[in-house]
Amino acid sequence: MSKDTSLPAGLQLDTRAVREAVAKSQYGENAEALYLTSSFVQPDSATAARRFAGEEDGFIYSRFSNPTVASMEQRLAALEGMEAAIGTSSGMSAILLLCMGLLKAGDHVICSQSVFGSTIKLIGTELAKFGVLSSFVPQTDVAAWRAAVRPETRLLFAETPTNPLTEICDIAALAQVAHEAGALLAVDNCFCTPALQRPVEHGADLVVHSGTKYLDGQGRVVAGAICGKRELIEGTFVPVMRSAGMSLSAFNAWVVLKGMETLAIRMEAQCRRALEFAGWLEAHPKVKRVYYPGLASHPQHALAMAQQAGQGGAVVSFDVVGDDPETARRNAFHVIDSTRVCSITANLGDTKTTITHPASTSHGRLTEAQRQAAGIQQGLIRVAVGLEAVVDLQTDLERGLGSL
């Protein structure tokens, strides 16, 4: 009698992150296989015809079906508590796929004005070329979201916490607004990951990820994903992927798949370091303000603790002193350029601490009015805390802060 190798029900997230979607071949390997192939040989013409027509399961072509990618999708969906997921070539391609699958000319999107700069450009500028309407509203003002609803509203989009000011939206409240309008709520969860926050538990319909960040966790590959109900994933997004090809490569999927195995322990360690680092910054005389949900001073601290399993995440932003924008920008550049440990890069979610100046990097393509609406000042610095010793990060930042 063969052994039952299916996973038992009720396993915890840590266990599922390691054991979910470990597909076995005839070789009995204990690690997920990496299928580096462009296409898959079919046993006969009739089987090929059925598979291409969607009448029979089977892998066909790696632009839209690959076993390694499927394993990554299955694991991520399980961690998010959702039925299915679809992998994409990047986080931004996931948002593009989301919009292409759900929207058409004349439809309306409501989006937080505090999201990642490229998201604002994609929704507000690129989609507008194809007749998609958009409104950008304050992240934390539920009344503003409700007031922006139109008869043609089809999608509400938020990221929580936001990049870079870590604003927290009330997911349950926005879900109610969306559903009363007959729309869907999509939440970008790349800052928290399912290790801290599962938006579906608060009413979100779809979850978007940049797997480039914490899911990989070591800055190795670019990847993205959408999680949701199977009907939406397979019926709405897979057909667009099959035609448009925002495909996640098998290798990148495999890296993210392995990264998820250590997701929970990395997030726990990085959150702990970020909280200590943020507390140090808050007491520093050359720092005007710190933005970190784990601090009691954060305006949405209580909401963050309720939604994020009592953790603040690992991204800390702060304003340095400066009497005017030019001076503040010069001081921010000085602090960043004085570091020797932190990596000066706009990426985040790495085990290596990264530091950047959002106004000139991640949000540099926005207009000044858009940056001001999002609260991004010239003196703002974003630090994504990694796994280094906190005392070494403090020393690294003090080198610049202490000489302002």
C-alpha positions in Angstrom: 0.0 0.0 0.0 1.5 3.4 -1.0 1.9 6.1 1.5 -0.5 9.1 1.5 1.8 12.0 0.7 -0.9 14.7 0.8 -0.6 17.4 3.5 -2.9 17.2 6.4 -5.4 20.0 7.0 -4.8 22.7 9.5 -1.1 23.2 9.2 0.4 26.5 10.4 1.9 29.0 8.0 5.5 28.1 8.9 4.9 24.5 8.0 3.1 25.3 4.8 5.8 27.7 3.7 8.2 24.7 3.7 5.9 21.8 2.7 3.2 23.3 0.4 3.6 22.4 -3.3 6.6 20.1 -3.0 5.8 18.1 -6.1 7.5 14.7 -6.3 8.8 13.1 -9.5 9.9 9.5 -10.0 13.2 10.4 -8.5 11.9 11.2 -5.0 13.8 14.5 -4.6 13.2 16.4 -1.3 13.4 19.8 -3.0 11.2 21.4 -5.6 12.4 20.7 -9.2 13.4 23.5 -11.6 11.8 23.0 -15.0 13.9 25.0 -17.4 12.1 24.4 -20.7 10.2 26.6 -23.1 7.7 23.9 -24.1 6.3 20.5 -23.1 6.1 17.5 -25.3 2.6 16.1 -25.7 2.0 12.3 -25.9 -0.2 12.6 -29.0 -2.1 15.0 -31.2 -5.5 14.4 -29.5 -4.1 15.1 -26.1 -2.4 18.2 -27.4 -5.7 19.4 -28.9 -7.5 18.9 -25.6 -4.9 20.7 -23.5 -4.6 23.6 -25.9 -8.4 23.9 -25.8 -8.4 23.8 -22.0 -10.4 20.6 -21.8 -7.6 18.7 -20.1 -5.0 19.7 -17.6 -1.4 19.5 -18.7 1.6 21.8 -19.3 2.0 23.3 -22.7 4.2 26.3 -23.0 6.2 28.1 -20.3 4.7 31.5 -21.2 1.6 30.5 -19.3 2.1 27.0 -17.8 5.2 25.6 -16.1 5.4 23.2 -13.1 7.9 25.3 -11.1 5.8 28.4 -11.5 2.7 26.4 -10.6 4.4 25.3 -7.4 5.3 28.9 -6.5 1.7 30.0 -7.2 0.3 27.1 -5.1 2.5 27.9 -2.1 1.9 31.7 -2.2 -1.9 31.2 -2.5 -1.8 28.8 0.5 0.1 31.3 2.6 -2.3 34.1 1.7 -5.3 31.9 2.5 -6.6 32.3 -1.0 -7.7 29.7 -3.6 -5.2 30.4 -6.4 -2.4 32.7 -7.6 -0.8 33.6 -10.9 2.9 34.5 -11.1 4.2 37.4 -13.2 7.5 38.8 -14.4 7.5 41.6 -11.8 5.3 43.3 -9.2 4.4 46.0 -11.7 3.5 43.4 -14.3 1.2 41.9 -11.7 -0.6 45.3 -11.3 -0.7 45.7 -15.1 -2.3 42.2 -15.4 -4.7 43.0 -12.7 -5.9 46.1 -14.5 -5.9 44.5 -18.0 -8.0 41.6 -16.7 -10.6 43.7 -14.8 -10.8 47.0 -16.6 -11.9 48.4 -20.0 -12.3 51.8 -21.5 -14.7 53.9 -19.4 -14.1 51.9 -16.2 -13.0 53.8 -13.1 -10.3 53.0 -10.5 -9.9 54.5 -7.1 -6.3 54.4 -5.9 -4.4 55.6 -2.8 -2.4 58.7 -3.6 0.4 57.3 -1.4 1.3 54.2 -3.3 4.6 53.4 -5.1 5.4 55.9 -7.7 5.3 53.5 -10.7 1.9 52.4 -9.6 0.6 56.0 -9.7 2.2 56.4 -13.2 0.7 53.2 -14.5 -2.8 53.8 -13.3 -2.9 57.5 -13.7 -1.0 58.0 -17.0 -0.5 54.7 -18.9 -4.0 53.3 -18.4 -5.5 56.7 -19.2 -4.3 56.2 -22.8 -6.8 53.4 -23.1 -9.7 55.2 -21.6 -9.5 53.9 -18.0 -10.5 56.7 -15.5 -8.8 57.1 -12.1 -9.1 59.0 -8.9 -6.3 59.3 -6.3 -7.4 59.8 -2.7 -5.8 60.0 0.7 -4.8 56.6 2.0 -6.4 56.8 5.4 -9.5 58.8 4.6 -12.3 56.2 4.2 -14.8 59.0 3.5 -12.7 60.2 0.6 -12.6 56.7 -0.9 -16.4 56.6 -0.6 -16.9 60.0 -2.1 -14.8 59.0 -5.1 -17.1 56.1 -6.0 -18.8 56.5 -9.4 -21.3 54.2 -11.2 -18.4 53.0 -13.4 -16.0 52.2 -10.5 -14.7 48.7 -10.8 -11.6 48.6 -8.7 -10.2 50.0 -5.5 -6.4 49.7 -5.1 -4.3 50.2 -2.0 -1.0 49.2 -0.6 -0.6 48.9 3.2 1.8 49.9 4.5 2.5 52.4 1.8 5.9 53.0 0.2 7.6 55.0 1.7 5.6 56.6 4.4 4.1 53.4 5.9 0.5 54.7 5.9 -2.0 52.1 6.9 -5.4 51.7 5.3 -8.3 50.0 7.0 -8.7 47.0 4.8 -12.1 46.0 6.1 -13.5 49.5 5.7 -12.2 49.8 2.1 -13.6 46.3 1.3 -17.0 47.5 2.5 -16.8 50.6 0.2 -15.8 48.5 -2.7 -18.4 45.8 -2.3 -21.2 48.4 -1.8 -20.2 49.9 -5.1 -20.1 46.5 -6.8 -16.3 46.8 -7.2 -13.3 44.7 -6.1 -10.7 45.6 -3.5 -7.0 44.8 -4.4 -4.3 45.2 -1.8 -0.6 45.3 -2.4 0.8 43.2 0.4 4.5 43.2 -0.4 5.6 45.2 2.7 4.0 42.8 5.1 3.7 39.5 3.2 1.4 36.8 4.6 3.8 36.3 7.4 2.3 39.4 9.0 -0.9 40.2 7.2 -3.5 38.3 5.1 -5.8 40.9 3.5 -8.4 38.3 2.5 -9.2 37.9 6.2 -10.2 41.6 6.3 -12.4 41.4 3.1 -9.9 42.1 0.3 -10.8 40.3 -3.0 -7.3 40.3 -4.5 -3.7 40.5 -3.2 -0.8 41.7 -5.3 2.8 41.0 -4.6 6.2 42.1 -5.7 8.0 38.8 -5.1 11.2 40.8 -5.7 10.9 42.0 -2.1 10.4 39.9 1.0 9.1 36.7 -0.7 12.6 36.2 -2.3 14.2 38.0 0.6 17.8 38.2 -0.8 17.5 40.6 -3.7 18.2 37.9 -6.3 15.3 38.0 -8.8 12.4 40.1 -10.0 8.9 38.5 -9.7 5.3 39.3 -9.0 2.0 37.6 -8.4 -1.8 38.1 -7.9 -3.7 35.9 -5.4 -7.5 35.5 -5.4 -10.4 33.3 -6.0 -9.8 30.5 -8.5 -12.6 31.7 -10.8 -10.9 35.1 -11.1 -7.4 33.8 -11.5 -8.1 31.1 -14.0 -11.1 32.8 -15.8 -9.9 36.4 -15.9 -6.1 36.6 -15.5 -4.8 33.4 -17.1 -6.3 34.3 -20.6 -4.7 37.7 -20.5 -1.4 36.2 -19.4 -1.6 33.6 -22.2 -2.0 36.3 -24.8 0.1 39.1 -23.3 2.9 37.2 -21.7 3.8 39.0 -18.5 5.4 35.6 -17.6 7.3 34.6 -14.6 10.4 32.6 -15.5 10.8 29.1 -14.0 14.1 30.1 -12.5 12.8 33.2 -10.8 9.8 31.3 -9.6 12.1 28.6 -8.1 14.1 31.3 -6.2 11.0 32.8 -4.8 9.6 29.4 -3.9 12.8 28.6 -1.9 12.7 32.1 -0.4 9.3 31.6 1.1 10.6 28.7 3.2 12.4 31.2 5.4 9.9 34.1 5.1 8.4 33.9 8.6 11.7 33.8 10.5 13.2 36.5 8.3 10.2 38.8 8.8 10.2 38.3 12.6 14.0 39.1 12.8 13.8 42.1 10.5 10.7 43.5 12.2 12.5 43.3 15.6 15.5 45.1 14.2 13.4 47.7 12.5 11.5 48.6 15.7 14.8 49.1 17.6 16.3 51.1 14.8 13.1 53.3 14.5 13.2 54.0 18.2 16.8 55.2 18.0 15.9 57.4 15.1 12.9 58.9 16.9 15.2 60.1 19.7 17.9 61.5 17.4 18.1 65.4 17.4 18.8 65.6 13.6 15.7 63.6 12.7 12.4 65.6 12.4 10.0 62.7 12.1 10.0 58.9 11.9 7.4 56.9 9.9 7.1 53.4 11.3 3.9 51.6 12.2 5.5 49.8 15.1 6.0 53.0 17.0 3.2 54.3 19.3 3.7 57.7 17.6 2.5 56.4 14.2 -1.0 57.8 13.5 -2.3 54.3 12.6 -0.3 52.3 15.1 -3.3 50.6 16.6 -4.7 49.6 13.2 -1.3 48.4 12.1 -1.0 46.2 15.2 -4.4 44.7 14.6 -3.9 44.0 10.9 -0.2 43.1 10.9 0.0 40.5 13.7 1.4 43.0 16.1 4.4 43.8 14.0 5.5 47.0 12.3 7.2 45.6 9.3 10.8 46.2 8.3 10.7 49.6 6.4 11.5 52.7 8.3 11.4 56.2 6.8 12.4 59.5 8.4 12.8 63.2 7.6 16.1 64.8 8.4 16.4 68.4 9.5 16.5 71.2 7.0 15.0 74.7 7.0 14.0 74.5 3.3 13.6 71.8 0.6 17.0 72.5 -0.9 18.8 72.2 2.5 16.8 69.1 3.5 17.6 67.4 0.2 21.3 68.2 0.6 21.2 66.9 4.2 19.5 63.7 3.1 22.1 63.1 0.4 24.8 63.7 2.9 23.4 61.1 5.3 22.9 58.5 2.6 26.4 59.1 1.0 28.1 58.8 4.4 26.9 55.2 4.9 29.4 52.3 4.5 27.2 49.4 5.6 23.8 50.2 4.0 23.3 49.6 0.3 22.2 52.6 -1.6 19.5 51.1 -3.8 15.7 51.6 -4.2 15.0 47.9 -3.7 13.8 46.6 -0.4 13.0 43.4 1.4 16.6 42.2 1.2 18.6 40.6 4.1 21.0 43.5 3.4 19.8 46.9 4.7 19.0 49.3 1.8 18.7 53.1 1.9 17.3 55.5 -0.6 16.0 59.0 -1.2 12.4 58.5 -2.4 11.9 61.9 -3.9 14.6 61.4 -6.4 14.4 57.6 -6.9 11.2 55.5 -6.4 9.0 58.6 -6.7 11.3 60.7 -8.9 9.0 60.4 -12.0 6.1 62.0 -10.2 5.3 65.7 -10.4 6.1 67.8 -7.4 2.4 68.2 -6.8 2.0 64.4 -6.7 4.9 64.0 -4.3 3.5 66.7 -2.0 0.1 65.0 -2.1 1.8 61.8 -1.0 3.7 63.6 1.7 7.1 62.9 0.2 9.5 65.7 1.2 13.0 66.3 0.0 14.4 65.4 3.4 12.9 62.0 3.4 15.1 58.9 3.7 13.8 55.3 3.5 15.6 52.5 5.2 14.6 48.9 4.6 16.1 47.1 7.6 17.9 43.8 6.9 19.6 41.3 9.2 22.7 43.2 10.2 23.3 44.1 13.9 21.3 47.2 14.8 24.2 48.8 16.5 26.1 48.7 13.2 23.2 50.3 11.4 23.0 53.0 14.0 26.7 53.7 13.7 26.4 53.8 9.9 23.6 56.4 10.0 25.2 58.4 12.8 28.2 59.0 10.5 26.0 61.3 8.5 23.4 62.4 10.9 26.0 63.4 13.5 27.7 65.8 11.1 24.7 67.7 10.0 
